Amino acid sequence: MPGMRDFPEALRAHFDAPHHVGEPPGGADLRGEARNPVCGDHLVIYLACADGRVTAAGFRAQGCPAAMATASAACSVLEGQPADPALSDALEPLFTERFGEPRAAHRHALALCVAALQGALSEDGG
């Protein structure tokens, strides 16, 4: 299985020094959670919002290096975006635009981020 050396340099930086770990300063308005029952990865995404936009994003992850690096990078993509359910559909193209296409072995990590984001932006707030 490919390792972190197969990630684009910008994504490897998120593994070496994750950003956005934990709840945003001041707390989160929305929280979403997802698990991958196959590999055991678990992700919680926290969103602070104001005026209909994500002002800060954070995460907690347990799992493979891809899950942690991808969650860190995804949080950087989320900030400034509209805080509405359509954001979960937009995450993958926004992520790919900034960090490149994830390798097949790492796509599960981005899917986990999308699932957690869907939970956060759902009617019941995750």
C-alpha positions in Angstrom: 0.0 0.0 0.0 1.4 3.5 -0.9 2.5 5.6 2.0 2.8 9.3 2.8 5.6 9.6 0.3 3.0 9.2 -2.4 1.0 12.3 -1.3 1.6 15.6 -2.9 4.1 17.7 -1.0 1.4 20.1 0.3 -0.6 17.2 1.7 2.5 15.6 3.3 3.0 18.9 5.2 -0.4 18.4 6.8 0.7 15.0 8.0 4.1 16.2 9.3 2.4 19.2 11.1 -1.4 18.9 11.2 -3.3 22.1 11.2 -6.8 22.6 12.7 -6.6 19.9 15.3 -9.4 20.1 17.8 -12.4 22.5 18.0 -11.9 25.9 16.6 -11.0 28.6 19.2 -14.3 29.8 20.8 -16.0 26.5 20.0 -17.9 25.0 17.1 -21.4 25.7 15.9 -21.6 22.5 13.9 -20.2 19.0 14.5 -20.2 16.0 12.1 -18.8 12.5 12.7 -18.0 9.6 10.4 -16.5 6.2 10.8 -15.1 3.8 8.2 -16.1 0.3 9.4 -13.7 -1.4 7.1 -10.5 0.2 8.2 -11.6 1.6 11.6 -10.9 5.3 10.8 -13.0 7.7 12.9 -13.3 11.5 12.2 -15.1 14.4 13.8 -15.2 17.7 12.0 -16.0 20.9 13.9 -17.2 24.1 12.1 -17.5 27.6 13.5 -19.8 29.7 11.4 -20.9 33.3 11.0 -23.0 35.1 8.4 -23.6 31.8 6.6 -19.9 31.0 6.1 -17.4 28.6 7.7 -15.1 30.9 9.7 -13.0 28.1 11.2 -12.8 24.4 11.0 -11.2 21.7 13.1 -11.0 18.0 13.4 -10.2 15.0 15.6 -9.2 11.8 13.8 -8.1 8.3 14.8 -6.9 6.1 12.1 -4.4 5.9 9.3 -2.0 8.7 8.3 -4.1 9.5 5.2 -7.2 10.2 7.4 -5.3 12.6 9.6 -3.5 14.4 6.8 -6.6 14.6 4.6 -8.8 15.9 7.5 -6.2 18.6 8.3 -6.0 19.7 4.6 -9.8 19.5 4.2 -10.3 21.9 7.1 -8.1 24.4 5.4 -10.3 24.1 2.3 -13.5 24.5 4.3 -12.7 27.9 5.8 -14.4 30.7 4.0 -16.9 28.5 2.2 -20.7 28.8 2.5 -22.0 26.8 5.4 -24.8 25.0 3.6 -25.4 21.3 2.6 -24.0 21.8 -0.9 -20.6 22.3 0.6 -20.3 18.5 1.2 -20.7 18.0 -2.6 -18.1 20.7 -3.3 -15.5 19.5 -0.8 -13.9 16.9 -3.1 -13.4 19.2 -6.1 -12.2 22.0 -3.9 -9.7 19.7 -2.2 -8.5 18.3 -5.5 -8.0 21.8 -6.9 -5.8 22.7 -4.0 -4.0 19.5 -3.2 -4.3 17.3 -6.4 -6.1 14.1 -7.0 -5.7 11.6 -4.0 -4.2 8.2 -4.9 -6.8 5.4 -5.0 -5.5 4.0 -1.8 -6.1 7.3 0.0 -9.6 8.2 -1.4 -11.3 6.6 1.6 -9.9 9.4 3.7 -11.5 12.1 1.6 -14.8 10.2 1.6 -14.6 10.1 5.4 -14.2 13.9 5.4 -17.2 14.3 3.1 -19.3 12.0 5.3 -18.4 13.9 8.4 -19.2 17.2 6.7 -22.5 15.9 5.6 -23.3 15.1 9.2 -22.3 18.6 10.3 -24.4 20.4 7.7 -27.4 18.2 7.9 -30.7 19.6 9.3 -30.0 18.2 12.7 -26.4 19.4 12.8 -24.8 15.9 12.8 
